[in-house]
Amino acid sequence: MKKYLQLIFCFTFISCGSGDDESLTPVCPFTVEIIGLDADVCVGQSGRILLEISTDSLITDSSYSFYYNEILIPSSDIVRLDSILWSIAIINPLTKANFSSVNEDGCNWTVELINADYCI
């Protein structure tokens, strides 16, 4: 059975106008769903993670940096399959590691990947 993890990321836009608390407007534009890890990663070999990143905005061409266990994944190991689907190489997989990303606007997220929970 496949298990899915869905994360919703909230960040705050700060208006530089009046300086009062009413100038803070929470926005939750991103949804991230880890589809799973391929069979190679699940047995401790280099493989790929498949995930979806979607947004409420019509703009879907944001740029992202991805990190596995706090190490930047080179852009050559990242494949954007369509407007929301990403395939990312994991070269030295661990049984448990942090997987995170930051977009060009500075919105970031992190999830603890435990291979047994995400193997497909």
GIWO-V683932 format. One record per residue. SS is DSSP state (~ for helix, > for strand, _ for the rest). Layout:
BEGIN
ss = <SS:SS>
END
This chain:
BEGIN
ss = <_:_:_:_:>:>:>:>:>:>:>:>:>:>:_:_:_:_:_:_:~:~:~:>:>:>:>:>:>:>:>:>:>:>:>:>:>:_:~:~:~:~:_:_:_:_:>:>:>:>:>:>:>:>:>:_:_:_:_:_:_:_:_:>:>:>:>:>:_:_:>:>:_:_:~:~:~:>:>:>:_:_:_:_:>:>:>:>:>:>:_:_:_:_:_:>:>:>:>:>:>:>:>:_:_:_:_:>:>:>:>:>:>:>:~:~:~:~:>:_>
END
